Amino acid sequence: MAERIEQRLEDRIPELEQLERVGLFTRKEIRAVLRKASALEYKIQRRALRKEDFINYIQYEVNLLELIKKRRARIGYSFKKDEIEYSILHRVHSLFNRATGKWKDDVQLWLSHVAFCKQWNAKHQLSKVFSTMLAIHSNKPALWIMAAKWEMETRLSSESARHLFLRALRFHPECPKLYQEYFRMELMHAEKQRKEKKEFEQAKMDLGEFSYSEEILNGEMARIVYREASQKIKGVEFQLAVLSIAKLFDFTQDLQKEILESLQATYADDPLTWDYMARQELELSSLQPTEHSTKQKKVSEMAQREERCCAVFDEAVRAVPTEDMWKCYITFCLERYNRKTNSKELKQKRLERTLSVFSKAHESSLLPEALYKQWLQLLLDSNLSEKAVEVAEAATRHFSQSVETWQMRLQVLIQLKRDDVTQCFEEAIKHVKSKGTLPLWTLWVEWSEATNSKEDTEALYQRSLHATTPAESVTMKEMYLDWTYRNRGYKKVKRLFTSLCENRPFSLDFFRKMIQIEKEQESCKMLHLREYYERALREFGSTNTDLWLDYIKEELNHPQGKPENCGSIHWRAMKMLQGDLVEDFVSKYTLLQTGHL
């Protein structure tokens, strides 16, 4: 092994001599490079190879290349690259090849090699990397697409890109993304040929026997790809994705028409088809030129386009009366309403249209639950509070088991300061199952704190502890403790803490809150702190290292603390903590003893 390493270091000597001779590095720096290279070489020649060693070596060589590049720029020397940089580049490629050969499944390693080749313009080497990588990771479509894009955009070889896509489709015959990118590539190829032909014609050059195929120029290859894909991939999303790609090219009108006709014929009942057709009305240009149009005329034209969109949507919800269809319609209306405009008339028209669509969807019982919140917000922003209350009530009738819907209604009533908030809370708790009611109880007690008397709020807290599930009551205990301290004082909260400790479960924050309350008192007693820590450790001592450390700190720092207790606390912690937590505790305890924690 030593002989092999010595040989590799000797191979470096010519490039290092050149670096010193041309003044890029000093003799001292050359020695430092050799020492570092020697250490790195020994690490990658061991029997038990580690990926990190290869990565560190590669990173060192890349940093060396960057440094040489900066030194060259500083002194203005650009010669001897064959003897210096190319030698280092060859070594980096060799390191990458060894690493990817050893850890073939590490895609990130392969991608790092690809990125390095691109950065240093190693086209020939990158072609080999892609070839090897795809042979191993043929099950990843994204890698095929990356390789084909590089062939098309960097090497300008549409033939190689096409060959890669065809190979990829043999492995992934039903991958939508592959077909989309293949479709895009064929259109890019057609566009490139159209530009070439135009330039030749402008230059009046004689092409001899060479001629451009009209079929390819018109995107016939892309049409074949689309037809093949349509037979294998079903779904309106793919059709719309292909159509959006075709619209990027100005010579694909016939192809767009074919895709659109297929879309309407095959997926006439799909909401996304109708959504696309409706939105197309916005893109249709005005019949008259608009260069010298007044602002009022532009507003009027935009209003007409939106009306045409809504006419298509109205037809859509009659043809396809589903929640998804109404959702598309409402989403469109909200998008238009949220667009900025200086025209108050257009803004008002958009608002009225949006509210009207919401109402129609609600009357059809096809308004999704999630959209009620947006409807209510829109009504409140428009100062239509009575209507908002009606809508919130209707929403809870439709979704009487939904905590989110009841919460939404209650928030509306609280915001409007209505008198029937308590009645609505009672109704909500009655309809919703006990599991999952925590958001309602937290909202109720928070509202009660700001509105009702202390006695009513305390009674509500007591009720919530019995009404919620054990897991949810944990949060209510924390809130109850905090409220009692703020409103009733220390003695009351201490009695409450003792009372609440009789019923499990607890949270760590529950105990930490009580510890914090005790520490805020003028006469903070260590006796009480010990009680709280002991109670907390009975519940969480086996899973929480910080609790033990805080207890030890308290004994060390509190005026009434007993540092001699720290040894027994440490011994108990070592006994109670589970698994790796023991090691974690030991390291933190050591830091504490040395004053670093």
C-alpha positions as CSV (number, residue, x, y, z in Angstrom):
1,M,0.0,0.0,0.0
2,A,2.8,2.4,0.9
3,E,4.5,1.8,-2.5
4,R,1.3,2.6,-4.3
5,I,0.8,5.8,-2.3
6,E,4.4,6.9,-2.9
7,Q,3.9,6.3,-6.7
8,R,0.8,8.5,-6.7
9,L,2.6,11.2,-4.8
10,E,5.4,11.1,-7.3
11,D,3.0,11.4,-10.1
12,R,2.0,14.8,-8.6
13,I,5.6,16.2,-8.7
14,P,5.5,17.5,-12.4
15,E,2.4,19.6,-11.8
16,L,3.7,20.9,-8.4
17,E,7.0,21.8,-10.0
18,Q,5.2,23.7,-12.7
19,L,3.1,25.5,-10.1
20,E,6.2,26.7,-8.3
21,R,8.1,27.5,-11.5
22,V,5.4,29.8,-12.9
23,G,4.9,31.5,-9.5
24,L,1.4,30.3,-8.7
25,F,2.5,28.6,-5.5
26,T,5.5,29.0,-3.1
27,R,7.8,26.2,-2.1
28,K,6.2,26.2,1.4
29,E,2.7,25.9,-0.1
30,I,3.9,23.0,-2.4
31,R,5.1,21.1,0.7
32,A,1.8,21.7,2.5
33,V,-0.1,20.3,-0.6
34,L,2.1,17.2,-0.6
35,R,1.6,16.6,3.2
36,K,-2.2,17.0,2.8
37,A,-2.3,14.8,-0.3
38,S,-0.3,12.1,1.5
39,A,-2.7,12.1,4.4
40,L,-5.7,11.9,2.1
41,E,-4.1,9.1,0.0
42,Y,-3.5,6.9,3.0
43,K,-7.2,7.3,3.9
44,I,-8.5,6.1,0.6
45,Q,-6.1,3.2,0.4
46,R,-7.3,1.5,3.5
47,R,-9.1,-1.8,3.5
48,A,-12.2,-0.4,5.2
49,L,-13.0,2.4,2.8
50,R,-15.2,5.3,3.9
51,K,-17.3,7.4,1.5
52,E,-16.5,10.6,3.6
53,D,-12.7,10.1,2.9
54,F,-13.3,10.2,-0.9
55,I,-15.6,13.2,-0.6
56,N,-13.0,15.1,1.5
57,Y,-10.3,14.2,-1.0
58,I,-12.4,15.3,-4.0
59,Q,-13.3,18.6,-2.1
60,Y,-9.7,19.3,-1.4
61,E,-8.8,18.9,-5.1
62,V,-11.7,21.0,-6.2
63,N,-10.6,23.8,-3.7
64,L,-7.1,23.5,-5.1
65,L,-8.4,24.0,-8.7
66,E,-10.4,27.1,-7.6
67,L,-7.3,28.5,-5.8
68,I,-5.2,28.0,-9.0
69,K,-7.9,29.7,-11.0
70,K,-7.9,32.7,-8.7
71,R,-4.1,32.9,-8.7
72,R,-4.0,32.8,-12.5
73,A,-6.5,35.6,-12.7
74,R,-4.5,37.7,-10.2
75,I,-1.1,37.4,-11.9
76,G,-2.6,37.2,-15.4
77,Y,-0.9,33.9,-16.3
78,S,-2.9,31.5,-18.5
79,F,-0.3,29.0,-19.8
80,K,0.7,25.4,-18.8
81,K,-2.9,24.3,-18.2
82,D,-2.2,20.9,-19.7
83,E,0.5,20.2,-17.1
84,I,-1.3,21.6,-14.1
85,E,-5.2,21.7,-14.2
86,Y,-5.7,18.8,-16.6
87,S,-3.6,16.6,-14.3
88,I,-5.7,17.5,-11.3
89,L,-9.0,17.1,-13.3
90,H,-7.9,13.6,-14.3
91,R,-7.3,12.7,-10.7
92,V,-10.7,14.1,-9.6
93,H,-12.4,12.0,-12.3
94,S,-10.5,9.0,-11.1
95,L,-11.6,9.6,-7.5
96,F,-15.2,10.0,-8.5
97,N,-15.0,6.8,-10.6
98,R,-13.7,4.8,-7.7
99,A,-16.3,6.3,-5.3
100,T,-19.3,5.7,-7.6
101,G,-17.9,2.2,-8.4
102,K,-17.9,1.4,-4.7
103,W,-21.1,3.1,-3.7
104,K,-23.2,2.6,-6.8
105,D,-26.6,3.3,-5.2
106,D,-25.6,6.8,-3.9
107,V,-27.3,9.0,-6.5
108,Q,-26.0,12.2,-4.9
109,L,-22.5,11.0,-5.5
110,W,-23.2,10.5,-9.2
111,L,-24.9,14.0,-9.4
112,S,-21.8,15.5,-7.8
113,H,-19.7,14.0,-10.5
114,V,-22.1,15.4,-13.2
115,A,-22.0,18.8,-11.6
116,F,-18.2,18.8,-11.5
117,C,-18.0,17.8,-15.2
118,K,-20.4,20.6,-16.1
119,Q,-18.4,23.1,-14.1
120,W,-15.1,22.3,-15.8
121,N,-16.7,21.7,-19.2
122,A,-15.6,18.0,-19.4
123,K,-18.1,17.0,-22.1
124,H,-16.4,13.8,-23.1
125,Q,-16.1,12.6,-19.5
126,L,-19.7,13.7,-18.7
127,S,-21.0,11.6,-21.6
128,K,-19.3,8.5,-20.0
129,V,-20.7,9.4,-16.5
130,F,-24.2,9.7,-17.8
131,S,-23.9,6.4,-19.7
132,T,-22.6,4.5,-16.6
133,M,-25.1,6.2,-14.3
134,L,-28.1,5.3,-16.4
135,A,-27.0,1.7,-16.7
136,I,-27.2,1.5,-12.9
137,H,-30.0,3.9,-12.2
138,S,-32.3,3.2,-15.1
139,N,-35.3,3.2,-12.7
140,K,-35.1,7.0,-12.2
141,P,-36.8,9.0,-14.9
142,A,-35.4,12.3,-13.7
143,L,-31.8,11.1,-14.5
144,W,-32.8,10.2,-18.1
145,I,-34.4,13.6,-18.5
146,M,-31.3,15.3,-17.2
147,A,-29.0,13.4,-19.6
148,A,-31.3,14.1,-22.6
149,K,-31.5,17.8,-21.8
150,W,-27.7,18.0,-21.6
151,E,-27.4,16.3,-25.0
152,M,-30.0,18.7,-26.5
153,E,-29.0,22.0,-24.9
154,T,-25.3,21.7,-24.4
155,R,-24.1,19.3,-27.1
156,L,-26.8,20.4,-29.5
157,S,-27.5,16.8,-30.5
158,S,-31.2,16.3,-30.9
159,E,-30.5,12.8,-32.2
160,S,-28.7,11.7,-29.0
161,A,-31.4,13.3,-26.9
162,R,-34.1,11.4,-28.9
163,H,-32.2,8.2,-28.5
164,L,-32.0,8.7,-24.7
165,F,-35.7,9.4,-24.5
166,L,-36.6,6.3,-26.5
167,R,-34.4,4.2,-24.2
168,A,-36.0,5.8,-21.1
169,L,-39.5,5.0,-22.4
170,R,-38.6,1.4,-22.7
171,F,-37.9,1.3,-19.0
172,H,-40.8,3.7,-18.1
173,P,-43.5,3.3,-20.7
174,E,-46.1,5.1,-18.6
175,C,-44.2,8.0,-17.1
176,P,-45.9,11.3,-17.9
177,K,-42.9,13.5,-17.2
178,L,-40.8,11.6,-19.7
179,Y,-43.3,12.0,-22.5
180,Q,-43.8,15.7,-21.6
181,E,-40.0,16.4,-21.9
182,Y,-39.7,14.3,-25.0
183,F,-42.6,16.2,-26.5
184,R,-40.8,19.5,-25.6
185,M,-37.5,18.3,-27.0
186,E,-39.1,17.5,-30.4
187,L,-40.7,21.0,-30.6
188,M,-37.4,22.6,-29.6
189,H,-35.7,20.6,-32.4
190,A,-38.4,21.8,-34.9
191,E,-37.9,25.4,-33.8
192,K,-34.2,25.2,-34.1
193,Q,-34.5,23.8,-37.7
194,R,-37.0,26.6,-38.6
195,K,-34.6,29.2,-37.4
196,E,-31.7,27.6,-39.4
197,K,-33.8,27.5,-42.5
198,K,-34.8,31.1,-42.1
199,E,-31.2,32.2,-41.7
200,F,-30.1,30.3,-44.8
201,E,-32.9,31.8,-46.8
202,Q,-32.0,35.3,-45.6
203,A,-28.4,34.7,-46.5
204,K,-29.5,33.2,-49.9
205,M,-27.2,30.3,-49.5
206,D,-27.4,27.3,-51.8
207,L,-28.0,24.2,-49.6
208,G,-27.4,21.8,-52.5
209,E,-29.1,18.4,-52.0
210,F,-29.8,19.2,-48.3
211,S,-33.4,20.1,-47.6
212,Y,-35.5,20.6,-44.5
213,S,-38.4,18.3,-44.0
214,E,-41.7,20.2,-43.8
215,E,-43.2,17.6,-41.5
216,I,-40.4,18.1,-39.0
217,L,-40.6,21.9,-39.3
218,N,-44.3,21.7,-38.5
219,G,-43.8,19.6,-35.4
220,E,-44.9,16.3,-36.8
221,M,-42.5,14.4,-34.6
222,A,-44.0,16.0,-31.5
223,R,-47.4,15.0,-32.8
224,I,-46.3,11.4,-33.0
225,V,-45.0,11.6,-29.5
226,Y,-48.3,13.1,-28.2
227,R,-50.4,10.4,-29.9
228,E,-48.3,7.6,-28.6
229,A,-48.4,9.1,-25.1
230,S,-52.2,9.6,-25.2
231,Q,-52.7,5.9,-25.7
232,K,-50.7,5.0,-22.6
233,I,-51.3,7.8,-20.2
234,K,-54.8,8.7,-19.2
235,G,-55.9,11.8,-17.3
236,V,-56.6,15.4,-18.1
237,E,-53.6,16.7,-16.2
238,F,-51.2,15.1,-18.8
239,Q,-53.2,16.6,-21.7
240,L,-53.2,20.1,-20.2
241,A,-49.4,19.8,-19.4
242,V,-48.7,18.9,-23.1
243,L,-51.0,21.7,-24.3
244,S,-49.2,24.2,-22.1
245,I,-45.9,23.1,-23.7
246,A,-47.2,23.4,-27.2
247,K,-48.4,26.9,-26.5
248,L,-44.8,28.0,-25.9
249,F,-44.1,27.5,-29.7
250,D,-45.7,29.8,-32.3
251,F,-45.9,27.2,-35.1
252,T,-48.0,24.6,-33.2
253,Q,-51.6,26.0,-33.8
254,D,-52.7,22.7,-35.6
255,L,-51.2,20.6,-32.9
256,Q,-52.8,22.7,-30.1
257,K,-56.1,22.3,-31.9
258,E,-55.7,18.5,-32.0
259,I,-54.9,18.3,-28.3
260,L,-57.8,20.6,-27.4
261,E,-60.2,18.5,-29.5
262,S,-59.0,15.3,-27.9
263,L,-59.3,16.9,-24.4
264,Q,-62.9,18.0,-25.0
265,A,-63.9,14.6,-26.6
266,T,-62.2,12.3,-24.0
267,Y,-62.5,14.4,-20.8
268,A,-65.7,16.4,-21.3
269,D,-66.9,15.6,-17.7
270,D,-63.6,16.5,-16.0
271,P,-63.7,19.8,-14.0
272,L,-60.1,20.6,-15.1
273,T,-61.2,20.5,-18.8
274,W,-64.0,23.0,-18.1
275,D,-61.7,25.1,-16.0
276,Y,-59.1,25.3,-18.8
277,M,-61.8,26.1,-21.4
278,A,-63.2,28.9,-19.3
279,R,-59.8,30.5,-18.6
280,Q,-59.1,30.4,-22.3
281,E,-61.6,33.2,-22.7
282,L,-59.3,35.5,-20.7
283,E,-56.5,35.0,-23.1
284,L,-58.5,35.7,-26.3
285,S,-57.3,39.0,-27.6
286,S,-59.6,41.9,-28.3
287,L,-61.0,42.3,-31.8
288,Q,-59.8,45.9,-31.9
289,P,-56.2,47.1,-31.3
290,T,-55.7,48.3,-27.8
291,E,-52.6,50.5,-28.2
292,H,-54.5,53.7,-27.9
293,S,-57.4,52.4,-25.8
294,T,-58.5,54.5,-22.8
295,K,-58.4,53.1,-19.3
296,Q,-62.2,52.9,-19.2
297,K,-62.2,50.9,-22.4
298,K,-59.6,48.5,-21.1
299,V,-61.7,48.0,-17.9
300,S,-64.8,47.4,-20.0
301,E,-62.9,44.9,-22.2
302,M,-61.6,43.0,-19.1
303,A,-65.1,42.9,-17.6
304,Q,-66.4,41.4,-20.8
305,R,-63.7,38.7,-20.9
306,E,-64.5,37.8,-17.3
307,E,-68.2,37.6,-18.1
308,R,-67.4,35.2,-21.0
309,C,-65.3,33.1,-18.6
310,C,-68.2,33.0,-16.1
311,A,-70.6,32.0,-18.9
312,V,-68.4,28.9,-19.6
313,F,-68.3,28.1,-15.9
314,D,-72.1,28.5,-15.5
315,E,-72.4,25.9,-18.3
316,A,-69.8,23.7,-16.6
317,V,-71.6,23.6,-13.3
318,R,-74.8,22.6,-15.1
319,A,-73.0,19.9,-17.1
320,V,-70.8,18.6,-14.3
321,P,-72.5,19.4,-10.9
322,T,-69.8,18.3,-8.5
323,E,-67.9,19.8,-5.6
324,D,-64.7,19.9,-7.7
325,M,-66.4,21.9,-10.5
326,W,-67.7,24.5,-8.1
327,K,-64.3,24.7,-6.4
328,C,-62.7,25.5,-9.8
329,Y,-65.4,28.2,-10.4
330,I,-65.0,29.7,-7.0
331,T,-61.2,29.6,-7.2
332,F,-61.3,31.5,-10.5
333,C,-63.7,34.2,-9.0
334,L,-61.4,34.6,-5.9
335,E,-58.3,35.0,-8.1
336,R,-60.0,37.7,-10.2
337,Y,-61.3,39.4,-7.1
338,N,-57.8,39.5,-5.5
339,R,-56.2,41.0,-8.6
340,K,-55.4,44.7,-8.1
341,T,-57.4,47.2,-10.1
342,N,-57.9,50.9,-9.9
343,S,-61.5,50.6,-11.1
344,K,-63.9,50.5,-8.2
345,E,-66.7,49.5,-10.5
346,L,-64.7,46.4,-11.7
347,K,-63.8,45.5,-8.1
348,Q,-67.4,45.7,-7.0
349,K,-68.5,43.6,-9.9
350,R,-66.0,40.9,-9.1
351,L,-67.1,40.9,-5.4
352,E,-70.8,40.6,-6.3
353,R,-70.0,37.8,-8.8
354,T,-67.8,35.9,-6.2
355,L,-70.5,36.1,-3.5
356,S,-73.2,35.0,-6.0
357,V,-71.1,31.9,-7.0
358,F,-70.6,31.0,-3.3
359,S,-74.3,31.3,-2.7
360,K,-75.2,29.1,-5.7
361,A,-72.7,26.4,-4.7
362,H,-74.1,26.5,-1.1
363,E,-77.7,26.2,-2.4
364,S,-76.7,23.2,-4.5
365,S,-75.2,21.6,-1.4
366,L,-71.9,21.3,-3.3
367,L,-69.7,23.9,-1.5
368,P,-66.7,22.1,0.0
369,E,-66.2,22.6,3.7
370,A,-62.8,24.3,3.2
371,L,-64.3,27.1,1.1
372,Y,-66.8,28.2,3.7
373,K,-64.0,29.9,5.6
374,Q,-63.0,31.9,2.6
375,W,-66.7,32.9,2.0
376,L,-67.0,34.0,5.6
377,Q,-63.8,36.0,5.4
378,L,-65.0,37.7,2.3
379,L,-68.4,38.6,3.9
380,L,-66.7,40.0,7.0
381,D,-64.2,42.1,4.9
382,S,-67.2,43.4,3.0
383,N,-69.0,44.4,6.2
384,L,-71.9,41.9,5.5
385,S,-71.9,40.7,9.1
386,E,-75.5,39.4,9.2
387,K,-75.0,37.4,6.1
388,A,-71.8,36.0,7.6
389,V,-73.7,34.8,10.7
390,E,-76.3,33.1,8.4
391,V,-73.6,31.4,6.4
392,A,-71.7,30.2,9.5
393,E,-74.9,28.7,10.9
394,A,-75.7,27.0,7.6
395,A,-72.1,25.6,7.4
396,T,-72.5,23.9,10.9
397,R,-75.8,22.4,9.7
398,H,-74.1,20.8,6.7
399,F,-71.0,19.7,8.6
400,S,-72.3,19.3,12.2
401,Q,-69.5,16.8,13.1
402,S,-66.7,19.1,12.0
403,V,-64.7,20.8,14.8
404,E,-63.1,23.2,12.2
405,T,-66.6,24.4,11.0
406,W,-67.9,25.0,14.5
407,Q,-64.7,26.8,15.4
408,M,-65.1,29.0,12.3
409,R,-68.7,29.9,13.3
410,L,-67.7,30.7,16.8
411,Q,-64.9,32.9,15.7
412,V,-67.3,34.9,13.6
413,L,-69.7,35.3,16.5
414,I,-66.9,36.3,18.8
415,Q,-65.5,38.8,16.3
416,L,-69.0,40.4,15.9
417,K,-69.5,40.3,19.7
418,R,-72.8,38.5,19.5
419,D,-74.9,37.6,22.5
420,D,-75.4,34.0,21.6
421,V,-71.7,32.9,21.8
422,T,-72.3,30.7,24.9
423,Q,-75.3,29.1,23.4
424,C,-73.3,28.3,20.2
425,F,-70.5,26.8,22.3
426,E,-73.0,24.5,24.1
427,E,-74.5,23.5,20.8
428,A,-71.0,22.8,19.3
429,I,-70.0,20.6,22.3
430,K,-73.2,18.7,22.0
431,H,-72.8,17.9,18.3
432,V,-69.1,17.1,18.2
433,K,-67.7,13.9,19.7
434,S,-65.6,14.4,22.8
435,K,-62.4,13.3,20.9
436,G,-61.0,16.2,19.0
437,T,-62.9,19.0,20.9
438,L,-59.8,20.6,22.3
439,P,-59.8,23.5,19.9
440,L,-63.4,24.3,20.9
441,W,-62.6,24.2,24.6
442,T,-59.4,26.4,24.3
443,L,-61.4,28.9,22.2
444,W,-64.2,28.9,24.8
445,V,-62.0,29.5,27.8
446,E,-60.0,32.2,26.0
447,W,-63.2,34.0,25.2
448,S,-64.5,33.5,28.7
449,E,-61.3,34.9,30.2
450,A,-61.9,38.2,28.2
451,T,-65.7,38.3,28.7
452,N,-67.0,36.4,31.7
453,S,-66.4,36.6,35.4
454,K,-63.6,34.7,37.1
455,E,-66.1,32.3,38.7
456,D,-67.6,31.4,35.4
457,T,-64.2,31.0,33.8
458,E,-63.0,28.7,36.6
459,A,-66.2,26.6,36.3
460,L,-65.6,26.3,32.6
461,Y,-62.0,25.1,33.2
462,Q,-63.3,22.5,35.7
463,R,-65.9,21.4,33.2
464,S,-63.3,21.1,30.3
465,L,-61.1,18.8,32.4
466,H,-64.0,16.2,32.6
467,A,-65.3,16.8,29.0
468,T,-62.0,16.3,27.1
469,T,-60.2,13.1,26.5
470,P,-57.3,12.4,28.9
471,A,-54.7,13.2,26.2
472,E,-56.4,16.6,25.5
473,S,-57.0,17.4,29.1
474,V,-53.2,17.9,29.4
475,T,-53.4,21.2,27.5
476,M,-56.4,22.3,29.6
477,K,-54.4,21.7,32.8
478,E,-51.6,23.9,31.6
479,M,-54.0,26.7,30.6
480,Y,-55.9,26.3,33.9
481,L,-52.7,26.5,36.0
482,D,-51.5,29.6,34.1
483,W,-54.9,31.4,34.4
484,T,-55.2,30.6,38.1
485,Y,-51.8,32.1,38.8
486,R,-52.6,35.3,36.8
487,N,-56.0,35.8,38.4
488,R,-56.0,34.0,41.8
489,G,-52.5,34.2,43.0
490,Y,-49.8,31.9,44.4
491,K,-51.6,30.1,47.2
492,K,-54.6,29.3,45.0
493,V,-52.4,27.9,42.2
494,K,-50.4,25.8,44.6
495,R,-53.6,24.1,45.8
496,L,-54.8,23.7,42.3
497,F,-51.5,22.1,41.3
498,T,-51.8,19.5,44.1
499,S,-55.4,18.8,43.1
500,L,-54.6,18.4,39.4
501,C,-51.7,16.0,40.2
502,E,-54.2,13.5,41.4
503,N,-55.3,12.7,37.8
504,R,-53.0,11.6,35.0
505,P,-51.8,12.2,32.3
506,F,-49.5,15.3,32.6
507,S,-47.2,17.2,30.3
508,L,-43.6,18.2,31.1
509,D,-44.7,21.9,30.5
510,F,-47.3,21.5,33.3
511,F,-44.5,20.8,35.9
512,R,-42.1,23.3,34.4
513,K,-44.9,26.0,34.6
514,M,-45.3,25.3,38.3
515,I,-41.5,25.4,38.9
516,Q,-41.3,28.7,37.1
517,I,-44.2,30.1,39.2
518,E,-42.3,29.0,42.4
519,K,-39.1,30.7,41.2
520,E,-40.9,34.0,40.6
521,Q,-41.9,34.2,44.3
522,E,-39.9,36.5,46.6
523,S,-39.4,33.7,49.1
524,C,-38.7,30.8,46.7
525,K,-38.5,27.7,48.8
526,M,-36.2,24.9,47.7
527,L,-38.4,22.4,49.5
528,H,-41.3,23.2,47.1
529,L,-39.0,23.1,44.1
530,R,-37.8,19.6,45.1
531,E,-41.4,18.5,45.4
532,Y,-42.2,19.7,41.9
533,Y,-39.0,18.2,40.4
534,E,-39.7,14.8,42.1
535,R,-43.2,14.8,40.8
536,A,-42.0,15.6,37.3
537,L,-39.2,13.0,37.4
538,R,-41.7,10.3,38.4
539,E,-43.5,10.9,35.1
540,F,-40.6,11.9,32.8
541,G,-37.4,10.8,34.5
542,S,-36.8,7.9,32.2
543,T,-37.0,10.0,29.0
544,N,-35.7,13.5,29.7
545,T,-32.1,14.3,30.5
546,D,-32.6,18.1,30.8
547,L,-35.0,17.6,33.8
548,W,-32.3,15.8,35.8
549,L,-29.7,18.5,34.9
550,D,-32.1,21.3,35.9
551,Y,-32.7,19.6,39.2
552,I,-28.9,19.4,39.8
553,K,-28.4,23.0,38.8
554,E,-31.2,24.0,41.2
555,E,-29.5,22.2,44.1
556,L,-26.1,23.9,43.2
557,N,-27.4,27.4,42.7
558,H,-30.4,27.9,45.0
559,P,-29.6,29.6,48.3
560,Q,-31.4,26.8,50.2
561,G,-30.0,24.1,47.9
562,K,-27.9,21.1,49.1
563,P,-25.0,20.4,46.7
564,E,-24.3,17.1,48.5
565,N,-27.7,15.9,47.0
566,C,-26.2,16.1,43.5
567,G,-24.4,12.8,43.7
568,S,-27.6,10.9,44.6
569,I,-29.6,12.7,41.9
570,H,-26.8,11.7,39.4
571,W,-26.9,8.1,40.5
572,R,-30.8,8.0,40.2
573,A,-30.6,9.5,36.7
574,M,-28.1,6.8,35.6
575,K,-30.5,4.2,36.8
576,M,-33.7,5.6,35.3
577,L,-32.7,7.0,31.9
578,Q,-33.1,4.6,29.0
579,G,-30.8,3.6,26.2
580,D,-28.6,6.3,24.6
581,L,-30.0,9.0,27.0
582,V,-27.5,7.8,29.6
583,E,-24.6,8.7,27.4
584,D,-26.2,12.0,26.6
585,F,-26.7,12.7,30.3
586,V,-23.1,11.9,31.1
587,S,-21.7,14.2,28.5
588,K,-24.0,17.1,29.6
589,Y,-23.2,16.5,33.2
590,T,-19.5,16.6,32.4
591,L,-20.0,20.0,30.7
592,L,-21.9,21.2,33.7
593,Q,-19.1,20.3,36.0
594,T,-16.5,22.1,33.9
595,G,-18.7,25.2,33.7
596,H,-19.5,24.9,30.0
597,L,-23.3,24.3,30.4
